[in-house]
Amino acid sequence: MSPRQTLLRRCLAASLPLLLALPAAAQDGPASFREDFDRIDGKRWFISDGWTNGPHQNCDWSQKAVRAEDGILKLMYFTDPSGQGKNRCSEIQTQERYLHGTFEARVRTDHRASGLNAAFFSYIGPVHGEPHDEIDFEILTRNTSSVDVNTYVSGEPKNGAKVALDPPTDEDWHTFSFIWEPERIRWFVDGKLVHEATETLPVTAQKIFFSHWSTDVLTEWMGAFRAPQKPVALEVDWVAWTAPGEACQFPESVLCQLEN
């Protein structure tokens, strides 16, 4: 082997670890996705079942209350007809955690009901071995003409606002989006910026959640609980997460509108 060939081989050998490392670096973190709910993929989603989050909640999470029908995720709420307090509510969460990026969902409710909360949000907390950080869209279905947006940082509520909706969520679909960056969070409804926070922001990667639950304790916030006379639902057409720095993935994304 000539000296030149020897030098070339040594250079290639020295650079090989770096070349092999580049694809792995590019793939660090979860991949962007859009979910259309033709089915509930257990590799992506975990359904809460058999417990309650605390005494503020007067219903138990039930796997039977979560279903995908005709490309729509339905998070149901069932009242216990016996009146024994065994109301059934619904929650679904991603298996993966996401730090920063664009979080979006197209949602509606099929009802108005005092004492119920239909939410799209990101969350991490002590049950995961982390501080309580959260970013929210919450429809208090006693008034479907507004949505509450806010954050929690280490368990403390921050950056809250109430945003008007027209039409109400029980009359039409709305696309809720938030763009979470290290220095700010922006909330959008149907592509329009409705709220922004730049101070005291969450810092921990979070799971994406949808939940539909009730209370007979948090009445000042959610209203007095009035049991629905029939099963009611929070409906989700699609949900998506776009990794930080990536361009618009699909026409309905708020990122497409910001790029135009």
N, C-alpha and C positions, 0 to 999 in steps of 0.2 A: 504494500500500500504506500502510495506516495505521501510526502509530508503534507501536500495540499489536501489529499483525500482524508488523511488523519485529522487535520485541522477542521475540515468540513464536518466530519462525523462527530468530533467533540462539540462543535457549535450546535449541531442538531440535537445531540444528547443533552446539552445544557439547556436548550430552549424547549425540549419536549415537555418537562413538567409544567412550564408556563402555558404552553399551548393546550395541554390537557385541562388545565385549570380554568381557562377562559370560558368554555361552555358552561361549566358548573357555576361560575360567578354570575353569568348572564341569567341563570335559572334560579338564583337564590330567591326565596320567598314564593308565595303562591302565585299561580297564573291567573290572569284576568279571566272572567267568565260571565256568561249570561245564561240564566236558567229560565226555561219556558214552561216547566212543570207538566210535561207530558206524563211524567210519573214522579214519584218521590225517590230520589236516588240516595240510598242509605250510605253510600261512600261520601256524599257531600253533606247530607242533612241528618240531624239527630232530633227525634221527636220526644218532647218531655212527656212523662207518663207516670202517674201514680203518686204524685206529691203536690204540695202547695208551697209557694214561696214565703209564706208567713201568715200571721193572724190578720194582716190587712186584706187578705184574699179570701173570699167566701166561695171558692170553687177549687176543684182538683184538676190538675193537668191530665188530659186523657188522650191516648194515642188514637182512640176511636173518633175523636173530634177533629182530626187532621186528615184531609183527603185531597187528592188531585182528580179533578173531573173536567174532561174536555179542555185540557190545557190551562185550567185555572186551579191554583191552590186555594182551598177553602179551610179557613180556621174557624171552626164552629164553636158556638156556645149553646149548651143545653141546660135548661132549668130542670131541677129535680121536681117532678110532679107531686111527689109525696110530701114536699115541704120539709124534708129531714136534713136539708143543707148539703146534699150531695150533688150540687151543680157541677157540670163538667165544662172545662175551658180548654184552650188549645195554645200550644207553643211549639215552634220549630226553630232550630238554630243550626248554623254551619258547624261542621267538624273542624274546619280550618279557622285560623285567626288572621286578621288583616290589620296592618298598620299603615295608615294614610291611604290615599287613593280616592276614587269616586264611587260612592254607594248609591244605588238607584233602584226604585221599584215602582211599578204601576199598580195602584190599589183602589179599592172602593169598599164601602160597607153596604149591606143590604137592609139596614135598619136604623132607627133612632131608639136609643134605650139609655135611661139614666142609670148610672152606677157601673157602666162598662167602659173598657179601655181597649182600643184596637190600635196596635203599635207596630211600627217598622223602626228598628234601632240596631245599634251595635253595643255590645256589652262585654265586659270582663270583670271578674270580682273574686272575693275570697274563696268561693267554691272552686275556682281554678287556681288558687294559690297566688292571686294577684290583688292589688288594690282595686276598689270599685271605680272603674272608668266607664263612661257611657255617652253615646250621642243619639238623640231621639227625634222621631216624629211620633206623636201620640194623638190619636183621634179619641176624644172623650165623646162617646156617641149620644150623649144627651143633647149635644149641639154639634151636628155634623157640618156646620158652616165655618168651622175653624179647626186648626191643628196646632198643638203645642210643640214647640221645638226647644231643646235645651241640651245641656251636657251634665254629667257628673264627673268630678275629678277627685279621686281619693275619697269617694263617698259623699262629697258635698255638691249640692246642685249649683250650677253656674250657667250664665249666658242664656237664660230662659226668655221666651217670647211667645205670644199667641198670634197666629197668622190667619187672616180671613181666607175662606175658600168660597169660590163661586164658579160652578154650582156646588152644593153640598156633596159630601162623599156618598150619600145614599141616593143621589140622583145621577152621578156620572163618575167616571174614572179620573184619577189624578196621578201624575208622576211626581213622586217625592225623590229628591236627590240631595245628597250632601257631599261636598268635596272637602276632604280632611287633609290638610297640609301641616307641616310642623309649626308654622307661624300663624295659621288661621283655619277656621272652619266656615264654610259658606253653605247655607241651606237654600234650596230652590224648590219651587212648586211650578210644574208645567214649564220648566225652563226659565222661569223668572226668579231672580235673586230676591229672597224675602227676609233674610237675616244673616248676620255675619258676626263672628267672635274672633278676637285676636289676643285675648288675655286669659290666663289660667285654663289651658287646654289639656285634654287627655293626652297621655304619652305612651299608653300600653296597647299593644295589639289586641284586637277584640273580635269576637264572633258576631256574625250577622243573625239577627233574630226577627221573627214575627210572633206576636202574641195577641190573644183576645181573652180578657179576663174580667172579673167583677170584684166589687168590694161593697161591704156595708159599713165600713169604718172611715174610709177617706172621702166622706160625703161633701166636705167643703170644696174639694177639688173636683171630684167625679160626679157629684150629685147623689141624692138618696137612691139606694138600690131599688129598682122596680123590675121584678123578674119578667123577662120577655115571655109572651104567651106562646111562642113557637121558637124552634131553633133559628139562630141568626148567625151571620158569618162576616168575617173579614175576608175579602177575596183579593188574591194577588195574581195578576196576569203574568208578570215576569219580574225578576230581580237580577241585578248585574253589579259586578265590581270590576273597575278598571284600575290597574296598577299605576302608581305614580309615574308620570312622565310619558305614559302611553297615549296615543291619539284615540279619537272617537272609534268605537267598535261597531256601532249600529246606529241607524238613523234617529231612533228615539232618544238617544243619549244626550244629556245636557252638554256633554263635551262637543258634540257636533254643532250645537247652537253657539257655543262660546268660540268655536273656531271660525264660524262664518262672520 
